[in-house]
Amino acid sequence: MAADEKAQAKREQAKGKMKRIAGDAVGNESLKAEGHAEESKGDLRTAKEKAKDAFKPK
């Protein structure tokens, strides 16, 4: 996995988790949903990079 893509995926996951937790803490469903979506986006980016690595010639 490319280092910059991996870092971006981790940032998206962390940022999404923080938004989700903050939204849950204050009762803001919109912020909670936005955080969940961003966290999922980071998970998908990680999965995409792992799939690319799996098919990369060695």
C-alpha positions in Angstrom: 0.0 0.0 0.0 1.3 3.4 -0.9 2.4 5.3 2.2 0.4 8.5 1.4 -2.8 6.5 0.6 -2.4 4.6 3.9 -1.9 7.8 5.8 -4.9 9.4 4.2 -7.0 6.4 5.0 -6.0 6.5 8.7 -6.7 10.2 8.8 -10.2 9.7 7.3 -10.9 6.9 9.8 -9.7 8.9 12.8 -11.5 12.1 11.7 -14.7 10.1 11.1 -14.5 8.4 14.5 -14.1 11.8 16.2 -17.1 13.2 14.4 -19.2 10.2 15.2 -18.2 10.3 18.9 -18.8 14.0 19.1 -22.2 13.7 17.4 -23.2 10.9 19.8 -22.1 12.9 22.8 -24.1 16.0 21.9 -27.0 14.2 20.4 -26.4 15.5 16.8 -27.5 12.7 14.5 -26.3 14.6 11.4 -22.7 14.9 12.7 -22.8 11.3 13.9 -23.9 10.1 10.4 -21.3 12.3 8.7 -18.6 10.8 10.9 -19.8 7.3 10.2 -19.7 8.0 6.4 -16.2 9.4 6.7 -15.0 6.5 8.7 -16.4 4.1 6.1 -14.7 6.1 3.4 -11.4 5.5 5.1 -12.2 1.8 5.5 -12.9 1.5 1.8 -9.7 3.3 0.8 -7.8 0.8 3.0 -9.5 -2.1 1.3 -8.9 -0.7 -2.1 -5.2 -0.4 -1.4 -4.9 -3.9 0.0 -6.6 -5.2 -3.1 -4.2 -3.4 -5.3 -1.3 -4.8 -3.3 -2.7 -8.3 -3.6 -2.7 -8.2 -7.4 0.6 -6.4 -7.7 3.3 -8.5 -9.5 6.1 -9.6 -7.2 
